[in-house]
Amino acid sequence: MINPNAVYALYDNVVSTTGDVEETFVAFDKDGKEVTVDFSDIDAWVDPNAYIDKRMAEYPPWEAQLDKIYHSGIDAWKADIKKIKDKYPKPE
């Protein structure tokens, strides 16, 4: 699957895309002209915001977090959250 976020990040002239695999993928500029993309660059691109989705998947629901704070205190809650943040650090 082609990551369209990679295409938009690497090619600032791309305004739209079609297809989701290399054989059917086409990128277009603002005039509707096809933009040639290097698929090896797209495959190598690392989303700088990927850590956000990984953290969100592991954070407990708000209700559970509030319950943790109520029963165990803010420091215990912060320790739990810090484990997740440390596991998926924000890129520098």
Buried (B, 14 or more C-beta within 10 A) or exposed (E): EBEBBBBBBBBEEBBBBEEEEEEEBEBBBEEEEEBEBEEEEBEEBEEEEEBEEEBEEEEBEEEEBEEBBEEEEEEEBEEBBEEBBEEBEEEE
